């Protein structure tokens, strides 16, 4: 799955996204295995690979189509630098996939689940969506992307912490799901943006695997899913399909209309750990640019380099944007100071996150918690972690340990709301 702009060809194939989502991701037990468990990333990896195979089956002109990914890390960097202000203005791919405004505010019911009132967008290809087999609203409900700024949880400091502070695949997956994914502001699985979001999470996993799992020989770890069922390395992925008569079968069953898209994919979790060993026609690489490319090539290193210094499994482009260098230079300077204070790399990264947190809240937009209704709809428990940390900083319970951190922040990032940062 190589990065590509969501163009007309991609949009045309997306007319067919709904039925594979309706009958697989909407199935209750499959969904419970896919979310809130150690297989969150691997289940969705399998799902988007099958979806991609479905798109390619629509005709020879689609045989090489690939899912794009949504580079929200770079988009947050643009927001942080004052180059854009909202999801709509920061992320061209969201506009390519229908945007946030062409529609009316309604409450939509999807797979017996009531979606909070939102703009129901009717742009191409969303105007083909049907709520059920009997009703068609010809639109998809989306969050307030026109006014909502990119959240801190999609920024470099948060994503870096998720990938490199984790000691194993299980904890890394949980961190990505409970921070970046949970705070994606209302991307429902009836929305084609859902697929490019999961493409991004999968790309982030390839970075983690290259930098941590493969070098440390980390393996798949088991857990108990929300179905109260144990899942281990050799467990078969629970991905079931609704037949028109209401019966359930595995997606790979010969009677399943989607069998051709999933049957050639590895179907045991441990076989999905390395995306380069999925077998002929299934293995894939990403084209990683700017900050994603830097994370892939440099891993935990803080040195600044334009050269690709080792053989790469993924396709990595050299850094070209000064905004990327700004983020990397900020990190490099803070690490240099922290090491002089005998701090560990992990401790320094925590300090960087604190600095970014204060900058976001003071200079960009106040960090607020989600509403009770939104948390209930998305199964989010507790207070937003960023708010808990911010409260600790404001109360003096914890401090930012980097000397002159305000001056360092001001050196690299503008502060339009407060000149004192």
N, C-alpha and C positions, 0 to 999 in steps of 0.2 A: 504494500500500500504506500505509494509515493505521494508526496504532497503535490496537489494541483489545485488551481483555482476552481471553485464550483462554477462550472460553465454551463452553457445551454444543454450539452449532451448529458451532463450529470443530472441536471434538473429534469430532463425528459425521463430518465430512468427512474427518478424518485417517485414518479407517479405510482410505482408499484410497491412502495415501502410499507404501506399500511397493513396489508394482509399478513405479512410475515411477523409484524409486531403484534397484531391482534391475537394471533393464534399460538404464539410462543411466549413472548415476554409478558403478555397479559395473563398467562396461565399461572394460577396462584402458587403452586408448589415450586414451579420453575423459578418464579420471581423471588420466592423466599430463599432459595438456594443462592440466587444471583446477588442478593443484597444483604448487607450486614453480616457477611461471613468472610472466611479466608479465601474464598474462590471468586470474590467480586471481580477482580481483573481478568481471571482466566475464563470465567463463564462468558463475560462480555466479549472477550477476544474471540471465542468460538462463535458467538452470535453475529458479530460484525463480519467475520470471515464468510459465514454462510450467507449473510445478506449481500455481501459483495459478489459472491458466486451467483446469487439470484439475479443481480443487476446485469452481470455478464452474459447470462443465459437469454436475455431478451432479444438478442440478434447479433449478427457478426460485427455490426458497427459498434457494439458495446463490449466486445470481447476483452478489451484491455483497460476498461474503466477501473479506476481506483478511488477509494474513499479519500477525500482530503482530510486533513486534521485542522483543528481550530487552535491556533497558536495564541492562547489567552495569556501566556507568560509574556510574550513580546507586546501584546496589546496593553497589558497592564503597565509595562515600561513606558509606552507612549503616553498613557494617562498620567503616570507619575511625573513625566517631563512636561506636562501641560500641553501636549499636542492634540489631545482629544478629551472629552468630558463624560461620555456615556458609552454603554455597550454599543449603541447604534453608531456613534462616531468613531469608536476605537476599533471596531471589528467588521471589516468589509465582508467577511464570509457570512455574517448574520444577515446582511442586506442581500447577499447573493441567494440566500435561502429563504427569502420572503420578507425580511425586515420585521419591524415591530408594530407598524402603525396602520396598515391598510385593512381596516375592519372595524367592528363594533364591539363594545364591552358586553360580554354575556357570561353566564355561568354554564359550563359545559360538563357533561357526564361522559366519561370514557371508561369502558369496561367496568361499569357499575361503580365508578369512583367519581365523586363530584369535584370538579376543578374550581378553585376560587374564581370569582368574577375577574375577568381580564380581557384585554383586547383580543378578539378572535380574528386572526389574520387570514385574509382570503387571497393573498398573492399566490402566484405560481410557485411551487406545486401544491400549496396548502389547500387550494380551492377544490382538490379532489378528495379531501378527507371526509369519511363518514364515521359518525359516532358509534354506530352499531350496524348490524346487518339490515336494520329497518329504517334508520334515520340518517340523514346526511346534513350536517351543518355547513359543509363546504368551506371550513376554516379550521384553524388550529389556535387554541388559546396560548398566549405567550405572556411572559412577565413584562414589567415596565422598562423594557430595554431603552426606550427613547429618553428616559429621564434618569435611570439608575446608573451610577458609575461602576466601573469594574471593581470588585471587592478585593481587599488585601489578600484573601485566600487564593487568588489566582496569580499573585505576583511571584517574582523570582525567589524572594526570601522564604516564602511559605513552601513553594514547591521544592526548593533545594533542601529545606529541612526535612520534608517528607521522604525524599529520596536518599539522603545521606546521613540522617540521624538515626534511621531505622537499622536495627541489627539483623533483621531477617525479612523475608518476603511477606510474611503474615502481617507484621506490624507496619511495614511500608504501605501495604494495600489498605489497611485500616485507616492510616493517616490520610492517604489520598481521598478515600471515600468520605471521611468525616470532616474534612476541611474543604479542599478544592471542589470535590463533586457535590457535596451537600449545599455549598454556597453558590451554585451555578444559576441561581435565581430563576427557577421555574422552567427548566427544560424538561418537558414531559416526554415519555417514550412514544407518544404519538406524533412527535415532532421530528422531522428529518435531521434537525440540529443535534438530536440525541446521538445519532451515529457518528457525526464528526467529533462530538465531545468525547465519546468512547474511543475513537481513533487516537485522540490526543492522550488520553490516559494510557492507552496501549503503547504509544510512543515513549511516554515517560517511563513505563515499565522497562522498555528496551534499554533506556539509559541506566536504570537501576541494575538491571541484569549484567550489563557490560562492566559497570563500575564496582559492583558488590557481589552479586550472586555467583557469577562465573568465576571470579578471582578467589572468592572465599569458599567456593564449592557449596553454596547454600542450596538446599533442596526444597521441594514443595513440602509445606507443613499442613497437617490436618486440623480439623476443628469440628464443631457441631453447628449445623446450619439452623436457621430459624424454623425449619421443619422438625427440629429436634432429632435430626439424623446425622450420624457421624459421616464425615467425608475425609478421605485420605488420598495419597498419591495415585493409587490405582483405581479410585472410584470412577465410575462412569458419570459423565456430565448429565445432570437431570435437565433435559430440555424437551418438554412435551408439547404436542401439537393438538389443537382442537379440530376434530373432524366436523363436517356440517351437521351430523346427527348428535353432536355434543359429546361423543366418546373421545377419550384421550389416548394417544399413542406417542411413542418416542419420535422425535423429529427425524431420526434415521430409519425408522420402520419403512419397509417397502411400500406400505399402504399410505404413507405420508406424502402429500403433494410437494413437500420441501425436502424429501429424502435426497434427491440428487445434489442439493446444495450443501448438505452436511455430511453425507455418508463417506466422503473421501477425506474428511478432516480427522485428525487424531481425536479420540473420544475418551481418553483417560487423562486426568488432570496433569499428571507429571509429564506427559508428552507435549504439553503446551508451554513448558517453562522457557524453552529456547526457540525464538521465532525463526531462527535459521535452520532448524532441524525438523520442520513440520512435514517434510516429504516433498516430492516433485509437484510443482504447481501450487503448493500451499505455503511454502516458506516465503518470506518477504522482508524488505528493508524499508526504512523511512529516509526521506531527505530532511535532514535536520539543519536548521539555519539559526544564526544569531545565538541567543542565549541557550536554546535547546542544544545546538551544536557544541557550544562551549561546555555545557554540563557533560555531554557525551565524551568529548575528547579530554577534558581536564579532570573530570570527576571531582575529587576533593582538593585538587591542587589550586592554589590561589595565584599562580604566576600568570602574567598576561602574555599571550603569544598568538600571533596571526598564523603560525604554521601548524599543519597537521603532522604531529610528530610520531605517530605510530599507525600501523595498518588498521583500518576501520571496517567494521562489518556493515554499518549503516553508511549512507551517503551524507557527508558533512561538508557544508559550504563555509568558506572563510568568513569571518566577521567583517561586515561592511558598514553598519550603522553606528554613528557616534553615540546614540542612546545606549546601545549595548555596552560599548566601552565605558560609558559613564557608570553603569551598574557594576561592571567588573572592577573598575578602578576604585570605587567606593569600598567594595568588598576587600580588595587587595590592601588598601590603606588600613582598614579596621583590623584585618588579620595581622598586619605588621605591628600595630600598636599592641594588640592582644598578646601576641607571642612575646613581646618585650615585657609583658606583665606575667609571664609564665602561665597563661591561660591555654587550655586545650583547644583544638580546632572546633570541637563540638560546642564548648562554652562560648567561643567567639561567635559562632553562627547564631547562638541564642541571643547574644548582644546585638548582632546585626538585625535580627527579627524585631527586637524591642525598638531599635532605632527606626526601622521602617514603619512599625506600628504607630509610633508617636508622630512621625512625619505624615502618614496617611490621615490620622485623626485630626491633627492640628493644621495641616497645610492643604489637604485635598478635600476631604469630606468627613464629617463626624461618623464614627463607627457606631451603628445601632444594632440591636438584636432583631431577629425576625419576629413577626407577630405569632401569637399562639396558634392561629388558624394555619399559618404557613408551616409551622413546625409539626402540627398534627398531620397535615397533608403529606409532608415529606418524611415523617417518622424521625424527626430530629429531637433529641433529648437534651435537656439542660441548656445552660447559657452558652452563647457563642464564645469559644475559647479566647478569641481576640479581646472580647470585652472583659472577661475575667482577668486577663493579663494587664489590660489597660487600667482596670480598677486597682490592681496591686501596685502599679507604677504611680498612679495618682495619689494613692494613700501613703506612699513611701515604704510600703511593706517590702518591695524589692526596688533595686536601683539599676540604672544603666551604668555598667562598670568601665566603659571606655571614656577616658578623659577627653573633654572638649567635644563630646559627641554632637552637640548642636551645631558647632562650627563645621564639623565634617559633613553632616547632613546638608547644611546650607551650601557647601562647596560644590556638591554634586546634584542636588535636587532643588528646583524652585519651590517657593512657599507663597503662593498667591493669597492665601487667606490670613496669614499671620507672618509678618516679617521677622519675628523673633524666633519662629520654629520651636 
